[in-house]
């Protein structure tokens, strides 16, 4: 998949959004979170490509996708919708901060038929201390990007992150972090998981979290599932927030199984 040439969808504001697809069958679109690019989800996409058309995308401001000003979460929702409409009817898997993008694209577009959220709803684990966010913004304004990227992380985590093959590319996107974090915070303040609006969300939703994240993720997931009419909760055994990298086989199997039940229900 790494050797594929990007295709571009045109978003509502004219921004070109790059995506890559491999395989044949029903389509699934992977949308990466705050850090990284389409590369994050390539291992999982490759494992599913024997049964599905598996697509990954670069969110705006990253990789081969364009960007636009001023930034708004609504533009990113339109980006996901544009790729989904170009690919065809898709299931969108959103990781972390991409959760609102998938939910709102599904709510507004017939091109999205279901949503998988991998630790992509508001929880105690997603809360960033104000001083950390302001520190990142200050360092970005000074163009001290690597310091901004690692700001607030413990030394052992920084050392592990520096070993990632796409570390340089990740650091280069840190200027997008503050705007996306603020957009995430506003979204969940306006639409908390307890909001009654979710009872009108009619498409299937899989709420997926790692076993290592259970204490922080499970309580809000349960509250969310109580309101979503067609929600399922699944746990990735032995995993945390980045199982797409550390255990792509585990993620692929859970996704494959859920999509199988989804397709069985559709064909009845």
C-alpha positions as a printed Julia matrix, in Angstrom:
268×3 Matrix{Float64}:
   0.0     0.0    0.0
   2.93    2.32   0.67
   3.72    2.32  -3.07
   0.22    3.35  -4.17
  -0.3     6.75  -5.76
  -2.64    9.1   -3.93
  -6.02    9.99  -5.34
  -7.55   13.34  -4.41
 -11.1    14.29  -3.5
 -12.13   17.94  -3.63
 -13.68   19.2   -0.41
 -16.46   21.77  -0.27
 -14.02   24.69   0.09
 -11.89   23.45  -2.83
  -9.15   21.86  -0.71
  -7.66   18.68  -2.19
  -7.76   15.75   0.22
  -5.45   12.81  -0.53
  -6.52    9.23  -0.02
  -5.28    5.75  -0.87
  -7.35    2.58  -1.46
  -6.41   -1.07  -1.77
  -8.45   -4.24  -2.15
 -11.96   -5.03  -3.34
 -15.32   -5.25  -1.64
 -17.29   -3.03   0.71
 -15.39    0.14   1.54
 -13.9     1.21   4.85
 -12.22    4.59   5.31
  -9.64    5.05   8.09
  -9.27    8.57   9.49
  -6.2     9.15  11.65
  -6.15   11.17  14.84
  -4.09   14.13  16.01
  -0.62   12.83  15.26
   0.52   11.24  12.01
  -1.07   10.71   8.63
  -2.64    8.01   6.46
   0.47    5.95   7.19
  -0.84    5.26  10.72
  -3.58    2.96   9.47
  -1.86    1.3    6.52
  -1.03   -1.9    8.47
  -4.68   -2.44   9.41
  -5.91   -1.5    5.93
  -3.55   -3.98   4.31
  -4.81   -6.77   6.57
  -8.41   -6.07   5.55
  -7.74   -5.54   1.84
  -8.45   -9.18   0.98
 -12.13   -8.69   1.84
 -12.72   -4.94   1.69
 -11.76   -1.84  -0.22
  -9.62   -0.33   2.53
  -8.86    3.38   2.24
  -6.7     5.72   4.3
  -6.56    9.5    4.04
  -4.39   12.45   5.0
  -6.41   14.93   6.99
  -6.02   18.53   5.86
  -2.71   20.14   6.72
  -0.86   16.84   6.49
   1.04   14.81   3.92
  -0.37   15.13   0.42
  -3.58   16.92   1.43
  -3.98   20.65   1.15
  -5.08   23.05   3.84
  -7.22   26.14   4.11
  -7.79   29.16   6.32
  -9.46   29.91   8.57
  -9.56   26.46  10.15
 -12.9    25.07  11.29
 -13.94   21.6   12.38
 -16.74   21.83   9.81
 -14.18   21.88   6.98
 -12.7    18.6    8.21
 -16.17   17.07   8.39
 -16.65   18.12   4.77
 -13.27   16.54   3.92
 -14.37   13.15   5.24
 -17.67   13.5    3.42
 -15.89   14.34   0.17
 -13.65   11.27   0.33
 -16.59    9.06   1.33
 -18.67   10.35  -1.58
 -15.8     9.76  -4.01
 -15.07    6.23  -2.79
 -18.72    5.2   -2.46
 -20.74    4.01   0.51
 -18.22    3.6    3.32
 -17.82    2.63   6.94
 -15.65    5.3    8.56
 -13.2     4.25  11.27
 -12.04    7.32  13.19
  -9.26    7.33  15.74
  -9.01    9.71  18.67
  -9.6    13.36  17.69
 -11.15   12.3   14.36
 -14.27   11.04  16.17
 -16.4    14.16  15.59
 -15.47   14.13  11.91
 -16.86   10.63  11.43
 -19.98   11.23  13.5
 -20.93   14.43  11.73
 -20.05   13.09   8.28
 -22.34   10.14   9.01
 -25.07   12.44  10.29
 -24.99   14.64   7.18
 -23.98   12.3    4.33
 -25.57    9.2    2.87
 -22.09    8.2    1.69
 -21.28    7.08   5.26
 -23.27    4.01   6.28
 -21.69    3.24   9.67
 -19.04    4.49  12.08
 -16.3     2.87  14.14
 -14.86    5.07  16.89
 -11.55    3.94  18.35
 -11.13    5.85  21.62
 -12.68    8.78  19.78
 -15.18   10.23  22.25
 -14.74   12.6   25.17
 -13.29   10.94  28.27
 -10.98   11.78  31.17
  -8.12   10.44  29.02
  -8.75   13.01  26.28
  -8.61   16.05  28.56
  -5.5    18.17  27.96
  -4.39   20.5   30.76
  -4.75   24.14  29.71
  -1.12   24.89  30.5
   0.02   22.1   28.16
  -2.1    23.36  25.26
  -0.91   26.92  25.81
   2.69   25.68  26.0
   2.31   23.91  22.65
   0.82   27.05  21.1
   3.68   29.19  22.41
   6.35   26.85  21.05
   4.61   26.59  17.69
   4.51   30.39  17.45
   8.29   30.34  18.0
   8.67   27.59  15.34
  10.2    25.26  17.92
   8.22   22.38  16.47
   9.96   19.39  17.99
   9.75   20.88  21.46
   6.07   21.6   20.85
   5.43   18.06  19.62
   6.92   16.51  22.77
   5.73   19.15  25.23
   4.31   17.64  28.41
   5.32   14.06  27.57
   7.52   12.05  29.97
  11.13   11.42  28.81
  10.63    7.68  28.27
   7.63    8.31  26.02
   9.59   10.91  24.01
  12.39    8.41  23.44
   9.93    5.81  22.17
   8.2     8.32  19.91
  11.52    9.34  18.34
  11.95    5.76  17.14
   8.83    5.92  14.95
   9.72    5.77  11.24
   7.53    8.8   10.48
   8.69   10.86  13.47
   9.94   13.76  11.34
   6.66   13.91   9.44
   4.69   13.87  12.7
   6.71   16.76  14.11
   6.08   18.76  10.94
   2.32   18.69  11.58
   2.43   20.02  15.15
   1.19   23.44  14.02
  -2.22   21.8   13.45
  -2.48   20.43  17.01
  -3.82   23.49  18.87
  -6.6    24.22  16.37
  -7.74   20.6   16.35
  -7.63   20.2   20.12
  -9.7    23.36  20.55
 -12.15   22.14  17.92
 -12.47   18.78  19.71
 -13.1    20.48  23.05
 -15.81   22.75  21.62
 -17.52   19.83  19.9
 -17.88   17.69  23.0
 -18.86   20.67  25.14
 -21.72   21.29  22.71
 -22.55   17.61  22.15
 -21.6    15.56  25.24
 -22.02   11.8   25.15
 -25.05   12.2   27.42
 -26.76   14.54  24.95
 -30.24   13.41  23.95
 -29.47   14.33  20.33
 -27.64   11.03  19.96
 -30.94    9.13  20.2
 -31.67   10.34  16.66
 -28.39    8.95  15.28
 -29.71    5.98  13.32
 -26.56    4.52  11.78
 -24.6     1.65  13.4
 -21.72    2.67  15.65
 -18.94    0.51  17.08
 -17.29    1.99  20.18
 -13.83    0.46  20.38
 -11.27    0.92  23.12
  -8.17   -0.83  24.41
  -8.23   -2.9   27.58
  -5.44   -0.73  29.0
  -7.68    2.33  28.58
 -10.74    0.71  30.18
 -10.87    2.81  33.36
 -11.03    6.08  31.45
 -12.86    5.04  28.3
 -15.49    2.53  29.4
 -17.77    4.7   31.59
 -18.34    7.39  28.92
 -18.62    4.68  26.25
 -21.44    3.07  28.21
 -23.24    6.4   28.59
 -22.78    7.05  24.88
 -24.05    3.59  23.92
 -27.16    4.08  26.07
 -28.17    6.93  23.78
 -26.99    5.67  20.4
 -29.79    3.4   19.08
 -27.45    1.0   17.24
 -24.28    1.01  19.31
 -21.93   -1.87  20.08
 -18.97   -1.76  22.49
 -15.89   -3.91  21.96
 -12.58   -4.08  23.81
  -9.15   -4.7   22.27
  -7.59   -7.23  24.64
  -4.22   -6.19  26.02
  -4.11   -2.96  24.01
  -4.17    0.78  24.58
  -4.56    3.86  22.38
  -2.25    2.86  19.51
  -3.14   -0.75  18.73
  -3.21    0.14  15.01
   0.59    0.27  15.29
   1.31   -2.28  18.02
  -1.28   -4.95  17.17
  -2.77   -4.38  13.71
  -3.88   -8.02  13.48
  -5.98   -7.61  16.64
  -7.62   -4.43  15.34
  -8.25   -5.93  11.91
  -9.93   -9.0   13.38
 -12.3    -6.99  15.57
 -13.19   -4.7   12.67
 -13.64   -7.67  10.32
 -15.94   -9.43  12.76
 -18.13   -6.37  13.34
 -18.36   -5.56   9.65
 -19.41   -9.17   9.08
 -22.36   -8.82  11.45
 -23.19   -5.47   9.89
 -23.27   -6.93   6.4
 -25.29   -9.96   7.55
 -27.94   -7.66   9.0
 -27.96   -5.59   5.81
 -28.51   -8.66   3.61
 -31.46  -10.04   5.57
